[in-house]
């Protein structure tokens, strides 16, 4: 079972920031009313903090969760701002590439588990409100393609 010691500090930052980047990208494209925002925020927190079983990746996911919950990770995620929602989503998703590259260091089954968890986060957020919109599905598809 791998742990964060497999990664350089920069790689670990990219991997541990990915759940927040995904959450922010999904929030940027979702059709929001106040109730939907609350439901999506709750779904994001639950999908990050209580992931499904991802086999051999579970230990590493727990380490990522601990960092993702931290104040520094939230501060770092705030640096991903753009003038419009499409530009913000593009920026957030582009910033997932280093996480994907870092996951290549892991055994295939562990990398697949973490990547599936990342996609699960996006799907849970989209499903939280009144169903998945076409815009949300497009972002989920883009996230899945990044981590394919």
Contact map, one row per residue, 1 for C-alpha under 8 A:
1110000000000000000000000000000000000000000000000000000110110000000000000000000000000000000000000000000000000100000000000000000000000000000000000000
1111110000000000000000000000000000000000000000000000000010110000000000000000000000000000000000000000000001000100000000000000000000000000000000000000
1111110000000000000000000000000000000000000000000000000000110010000000000000000000000000000000000000000000000000000000000000000000000000000000000000
0111111000010000000000000000000000000000000000000000000000010010000000000000000000000000000000000000000000000000000000000000000000000000000000000000
0111111100000000000000000000000000000000000000000000000000000000000000000000000000000000000000000000000000000000000000000000000000000000000000000000
0111111100000000000000000000000000000000000000000000000000000000000000000000000000000000000000000000000011000000000000000000000000000000000000000000
0001111111110000000000000000000000000000000000000000000000000000000000000000000000000000000000000000010010000000000000000000000000000000000000000000
0000111111110000000000000000000000000000000000000000000000000000000000000000000000000000000000000000000000000000000000000000000000000000000000000000
0000001111111000000000000000000000000000000000000000000000000000000000000000000000000000000000000000000000000000000000000000000000000000000000000000
0000001111111100000000000000000000000000000000000000000000000000000000000000000000000000000000000000000000000000000000000000000000000000000000000000
0000001111111110000000000000000000000000000000000000000000000000000000000000000000000000000000000110010000000000000000000000000000000000000000000000
0001001111111111000000000000000000000000000000000000000000000000000000000000000000000000000000000010010000000000000000000000000000000000000000000000
0000000011111111100000000000000000000000000000000000000000000000000000000000000000000000000000000000000000000000000000000000000000000000000000000000
0000000001111111110000000000000000000000000000000000000000000000000000000000000000000000000000110110010000000000000000000000000000000000000000000000
0000000000111111110000000000000000000000000000000000000000000001000000000000000000000000000000000111011000000000000000000000000000000000000000000000
0000000000011111111000000000000000000000000000000000000000000001101100001000000000000000000000000000000000000000000000000000000000000000000000000000
0000000000001111111110000000000000000000000000000000000000000000000100001001100000000000000000000000000000000000000000000000000000000000000000000000
0000000000000111111111000000000000000000000000000000000000000000000000000000000000000000000000010010000000000000000001000000000000000000000000000000
0000000000000001111111100000000000000000000000010000000000000000000100000000000000000000000000000000000000000000000001001000000000000000000000000000
0000000000000000111111110000000000000000000000000000000000000000000100001100100000000000000000000000000000000000000000000000000000000000000000000000
0000000000000000111111111000000000000000000000000000000000000000000000000000100000000000000110110000000000000000000000000000000000000000000000000000
0000000000000000011111111100000000000000000000000000000000000000000000000000000000000000000110000000000000000000000001001100000000000000000000100000
0000000000000000001111111110000000000000000100000000000000000000000000000000000000000000000000000000000000000000000000001100100000000000000000000000
0000000000000000000111111111000000000000000000000000000000000000000000000000000000000000100100000000000000000000000000000000000000000000000000000000
0000000000000000000011111111100000000000000000000000000000000000000000000000000000000001100110000000000000000000000000000000000000000000001000000000
0000000000000000000001111111110000000000000000000000000000000000000000000000000000000000100000000000000000000000000000000100110000000001001000000000
0000000000000000000000111111110000001001000000000000000000000000000000000000000000000000000000000000000000000000000000000000100000000000000000000000
0000000000000000000000011111110000000000000000000000000000000000000000000000000000001101100000000000000000000000000000000000000000000000000000000000
0000000000000000000000001111111000000000000000000000000000000000000000000000000000001100100000000000000000000000000000000000000000000011001000000000
0000000000000000000000000111111100000000000000000000000000000000000000000000000000000000000000000000000000000000000000000000010000001011000000000000
0000000000000000000000000000111110010000000000000000000000000000000000000000000000000000000000000000000000000000000000000000000000001000000000000000
0000000000000000000000000000011111111000000000000000000000000000000000000000000000000000000000000000000000000000000000000000000000000000000000000000
0000000000000000000000000000001111111000000000000000000000000000000000000000000000000000000000000000000000000000000000000000000000000000000000000000
0000000000000000000000000000000111111100000000000000000000000000000000000000000000000000000000000000000000000000000000000000000000000000000000000000
0000000000000000000000000000000111111110000000000000000000000000000000000000000000000000000000000000000000000000000000000000000000000000000000000000
0000000000000000000000000000001111111111000000000000000000000000000000000000000000000000000000000000000000000000000000000000000111000000000000000000
0000000000000000000000000010000111111111100000000000000000000000000000000000000000000000000000000000000000000000000000000000000000000000000000000000
0000000000000000000000000000000001111111110000000000000000000000000000000000000000000000000000000000000000000000000000000000000000000000000000000000
0000000000000000000000000000000000111111111000000000000000000000000000000000000000000000000000000000000000000000000000000000100110000000000000000000
0000000000000000000000000010000000011111111100000000000000000000000000000000000000000000000000000000000000000000000000000001110110000000000000000000
0000000000000000000000000000000000001111111110000000000000000000000000000000000000000000000000000000000000000000000000000000100000000000000000000000
0000000000000000000000000000000000000111111111000000000000000000000000000000000000000000000000000000000000000000000000000000000000000000000000000000
0000000000000000000000000000000000000011111111100000000000000000000000000000000000000000000000000000000000000000000000000001100100000000000000000000
0000000000000000000000100000000000000001111111110000000000000000000000000000000000000000000000000000000000000000000000001101100000000000000000000000
0000000000000000000000000000000000000000111111111000000000000000000000000000000000000000000000000000000000000000000000000000000000000000000000000000
0000000000000000000000000000000000000000011111111110000000000000000000000000000000000000000000000000000000000000000000000000000000000000000000000000
0000000000000000000000000000000000000000001111111110000000000000000000000000000000000000000000000000000000000000000000011001000000000000000000000000
0000000000000000001000000000000000000000000111111110000000000000100000000000000000000000000000000000000000000000000000001000000000000000000000000000
0000000000000000000000000000000000000000000011111110000000000000100000000000000000000000000000000000000000000000000000000000000000000000000000000000
0000000000000000000000000000000000000000000001111111000000000000000000000000000000000000000000000000000000000000000000000000000000000000000000000000
0000000000000000000000000000000000000000000001111111110000000000000000000000000000000000000000000000000000000000000010000000000000000000000000000000
0000000000000000000000000000000000000000000000000111110000000000000000000000000000000000000000000000000000000000000010000000000000000000000000000000
0000000000000000000000000000000000000000000000000011111001000000000000000000000000000000000000000000000000000000000000000000000000000000000000000000
0000000000000000000000000000000000000000000000000011111111000000000000000000000000000000000000000000000000000000110110000000000000000000000000000000
0000000000000000000000000000000000000000000000000000111111000000000000000000000000000000000000000000000000001100100000000000000000000000000000000000
1000000000000000000000000000000000000000000000000000011111100000000000000000000000000000000000000000000000001100100000000000000000000000000000000000
1100000000000000000000000000000000000000000000000000011111111000000000000000000000000000000000000000000000001111110000000000000000000000000000000000
0000000000000000000000000000000000000000000000000000111111111100000000000000000000000000000000000000000000000000100000000000000000000000000000000000
1110000000000000000000000000000000000000000000000000000111111110000000000000000000000000000000000000000000000000000000000000000000000000000000000000
1111000000000000000000000000000000000000000000000000000011111111000000000000000000000000000000000000000000000000010000000000000000000000000000000000
0000000000000000000000000000000000000000000000000000000011111111100000000000000000000000000000000000000000000000010000000000000000000000000000000000
0000000000000000000000000000000000000000000000000000000001111111110000000000000000000000000000000000000000000000000000000000000000000000000000000000
0011000000000000000000000000000000000000000000000000000000111111111000000000000000000000000000000000000000000000000000000000000000000000000000000000
0000000000000011000000000000000000000000000000000000000000011111111100000000000000000000000000000000000000000000000000000000000000000000000000000000
0000000000000001000000000000000000000000000000011000000000001111111110000000000000000000000000000000000000000000000000000000000000000000000000000000
0000000000000000000000000000000000000000000000000000000000000111111111000000000000000000000000000000000000000000000000000000000000000000000000000000
0000000000000001000000000000000000000000000000000000000000000011111111001000000000000000000000000000000000000000000000000000000000000000000000000000
0000000000000001101100000000000000000000000000000000000000000001111111001100000000000000000000000000000000000000000000000000000000000000000000000000
0000000000000000000000000000000000000000000000000000000000000000111111101100000000000000000000000000000000000000000000000000000000000000000000000000
0000000000000000000000000000000000000000000000000000000000000000011111111100000000000000000000000000000000000000000000000000000000000000000000000000
0000000000000000000000000000000000000000000000000000000000000000000011111110000000000000000000000000000000000000000000000000000000000000000000000000
0000000000000000000000000000000000000000000000000000000000000000000001111111000000000000000000000000000000000000000000000000000000000000000000000000
0000000000000001100100000000000000000000000000000000000000000000001111111111100000000000000000000000000000000000000000000000000000000000000000000000
0000000000000000000100000000000000000000000000000000000000000000000111111111110000000000000000000000000000000000000000000000000000000000000000000000
0000000000000000000000000000000000000000000000000000000000000000000000111111111000000000000000000000000000000000000000000000000000000000000000000000
0000000000000000100000000000000000000000000000000000000000000000000000011111111100000000000000000000000000000000000000000000000000000000000000000000
0000000000000000100110000000000000000000000000000000000000000000000000001111111100000000000000000000000000000000000000000000000000000000000000000000
0000000000000000000000000000000000000000000000000000000000000000000000000111111110000000000000000000000000000000000000000000000000000000000000000000
0000000000000000000000000000000000000000000000000000000000000000000000000011111110000000000000000000000000000000000000000000000000000000000000000000
0000000000000000000000000000000000000000000000000000000000000000000000000001111111000001001100000000000000000000000000000000000000000000000000000000
0000000000000000000000000000000000000000000000000000000000000000000000000000011111100001001000000000000000000000000000000000000000000000000000000000
0000000000000000000000000000000000000000000000000000000000000000000000000000000111111011001000000000000000000000000000000000000000000000000000000000
0000000000000000000000000000000000000000000000000000000000000000000000000000000011111011000000000000000000000000000000000000000000000000000000000000
0000000000000000000000000000000000000000000000000000000000000000000000000000000001111111000000000000000000000000000000000000000000000000000000000000
0000000000000000000000000001100000000000000000000000000000000000000000000000000001111111100000000000000000000000000000000000000000000000000000000000
0000000000000000000000000001100000000000000000000000000000000000000000000000000000011111110000000000000000000000000000000000000000000000000000000000
0000000000000000000000000000000000000000000000000000000000000000000000000000000001111111111000000000000000000000000000000000000000000000000000000000
0000000000000000000000001001000000000000000000000000000000000000000000000000000111111111111100000000000000000000000000000000000000000000000000000000
0000000000000000000000011101100000000000000000000000000000000000000000000000000000001111111110000000000000000000000000000000000000000000000000000000
0000000000000000000000000000000000000000000000000000000000000000000000000000000000000111111111000000000000000000000000000000000000000000000000000000
0000000000000000000000000000000000000000000000000000000000000000000000000000000111000011111111100000000000000000000000000000000000000000000000000000
0000000000000000000011011000000000000000000000000000000000000000000000000000000100000001111111110000000000000000000000000000000000000000000000000000
0000000000000000000011001000000000000000000000000000000000000000000000000000000000000000111111111000000000000000000000000000000000000000000001100000
0000000000000000000000000000000000000000000000000000000000000000000000000000000000000000011111111000000000000000000000000000000000000000000000000000
0000000000000100000010000000000000000000000000000000000000000000000000000000000000000000001111111110000000000000000000000000000000000000000000000000
0000000000000100010010000000000000000000000000000000000000000000000000000000000000000000000111111111000000000000000000000000000000000000000000000100
0000000000000000000000000000000000000000000000000000000000000000000000000000000000000000000011111111100000000000000000000000000000000000000000000100
0000000000100110000000000000000000000000000000000000000000000000000000000000000000000000000000111111110000000000000000000000000000000000000000000000
0000000000110110010000000000000000000000000000000000000000000000000000000000000000000000000000111111111000000000000000000000000000000000000000000000
0000000000000010000000000000000000000000000000000000000000000000000000000000000000000000000000011111111100000000000000000000000000000000000000000110
0000000000000000000000000000000000000000000000000000000000000000000000000000000000000000000000001111111110000000000000000000000000000000000000000000
0000001000110110000000000000000000000000000000000000000000000000000000000000000000000000000000000111111110000000000000000000000000000000000000000000
0000000000000010000000000000000000000000000000000000000000000000000000000000000000000000000000000011111111000010000000000000000000000000000000000000
0000000000000000000000000000000000000000000000000000000000000000000000000000000000000000000000000001111111110010000000000000000000000000000000000000
0000011000000000000000000000000000000000000000000000000000000000000000000000000000000000000000000000111111100000000000000000000000000000000000000000
0100010000000000000000000000000000000000000000000000000000000000000000000000000000000000000000000000001111110110000000000000000000000000000000000000
0000000000000000000000000000000000000000000000000000000000000000000000000000000000000000000000000000000111111110000000000000000000000000000000000000
0000000000000000000000000000000000000000000000000000000000000000000000000000000000000000000000000000000101111111000000000000000000000000000000000000
0000000000000000000000000000000000000000000000000000001110000000000000000000000000000000000000000000000000111111100000000000000000000000000000000000
1100000000000000000000000000000000000000000000000000001110000000000000000000000000000000000000000000000001111111110000000000000000000000000000000000
0000000000000000000000000000000000000000000000000000000010000000000000000000000000000000000000000000001101111111111000000000000000000000000000000000
0000000000000000000000000000000000000000000000000000000010000000000000000000000000000000000000000000000000011111111100000000000000000000000000000000
0000000000000000000000000000000000000000000000000000011111000000000000000000000000000000000000000000000000001111111110000000000000000000000000000000
0000000000000000000000000000000000000000000000000000010010011000000000000000000000000000000000000000000000000111111111000000000000000000000000000000
0000000000000000000000000000000000000000000000000000000000000000000000000000000000000000000000000000000000000011111111100000000000000000000000000011
0000000000000000000000000000000000000000000000000000010000000000000000000000000000000000000000000000000000000001111111110000000000000000000000000000
0000000000000000000000000000000000000000000000000011010000000000000000000000000000000000000000000000000000000000111111111000000000000000000000000000
0000000000000000011001000000000000000000000000000000000000000000000000000000000000000000000000000000000000000000011111111100000000000000000000100000
0000000000000000000000000000000000000000000000000000000000000000000000000000000000000000000000000000000000000000001111111110000000000000000100110000
0000000000000000000000000000000000000000000000100000000000000000000000000000000000000000000000000000000000000000000111111111000000000000000000000000
0000000000000000001001100000000000000000000100110000000000000000000000000000000000000000000000000000000000000000000011111111100000000000000000000000
0000000000000000000001100100000000000000000100000000000000000000000000000000000000000000000000000000000000000000000001111111110000000000000100100000
0000000000000000000000000000000000000000000000000000000000000000000000000000000000000000000000000000000000000000000000111111111000000000000100000000
0000000000000000000000000000000000000001001100100000000000000000000000000000000000000000000000000000000000000000000000011111111100000000000000000000
0000000000000000000000100110000000000011101100000000000000000000000000000000000000000000000000000000000000000000000000001111111110000000000000000000
0000000000000000000000000100010000000001000000000000000000000000000000000000000000000000000000000000000000000000000000000111111110111001100000000000
0000000000000000000000000000000000000000000000000000000000000000000000000000000000000000000000000000000000000000000000000011111111110000000000000000
0000000000000000000000000000000000010011001000000000000000000000000000000000000000000000000000000000000000000000000000000001111111100000000000000000
0000000000000000000000000000000000010011000000000000000000000000000000000000000000000000000000000000000000000000000000000000111111110000000000000000
0000000000000000000000000000000000010000000000000000000000000000000000000000000000000000000000000000000000000000000000000000001111110000000000000000
0000000000000000000000000000000000000000000000000000000000000000000000000000000000000000000000000000000000000000000000000000011111111000000000000000
0000000000000000000000000000000000000000000000000000000000000000000000000000000000000000000000000000000000000000000000000000011011111101100000000000
0000000000000000000000000000011000000000000000000000000000000000000000000000000000000000000000000000000000000000000000000000010000111111100000000000
0000000000000000000000000000000000000000000000000000000000000000000000000000000000000000000000000000000000000000000000000000000000011111110000000000
0000000000000000000000000000110000000000000000000000000000000000000000000000000000000000000000000000000000000000000000000000000000001111111000000000
0000000000000000000000000100110000000000000000000000000000000000000000000000000000000000000000000000000000000000000000000000010000011111111100000000
0000000000000000000000000000000000000000000000000000000000000000000000000000000000000000000000000000000000000000000000000000010000011111111110000000
0000000000000000000000000000000000000000000000000000000000000000000000000000000000000000000000000000000000000000000000000000000000000111111111000000
0000000000000000000000001100100000000000000000000000000000000000000000000000000000000000000000000000000000000000000000000000000000000011111111100000
0000000000000000000000000000000000000000000000000000000000000000000000000000000000000000000000000000000000000000000000100110000000000001111111110000
0000000000000000000000000000000000000000000000000000000000000000000000000000000000000000000000000000000000000000000000000000000000000000111111111000
0000000000000000000000000000000000000000000000000000000000000000000000000000000000000000000010000000000000000000000000000000000000000000011111111100
0000000000000000000001000000000000000000000000000000000000000000000000000000000000000000000010000000000000000000000001100100000000000000001111111110
0000000000000000000000000000000000000000000000000000000000000000000000000000000000000000000000000000000000000000000000100000000000000000000111111111
0000000000000000000000000000000000000000000000000000000000000000000000000000000000000000000000000000000000000000000000000000000000000000000011111111
0000000000000000000000000000000000000000000000000000000000000000000000000000000000000000000000011001000000000000000000000000000000000000000001111111
0000000000000000000000000000000000000000000000000000000000000000000000000000000000000000000000000001000000000000001000000000000000000000000000111111
0000000000000000000000000000000000000000000000000000000000000000000000000000000000000000000000000000000000000000001000000000000000000000000000011111
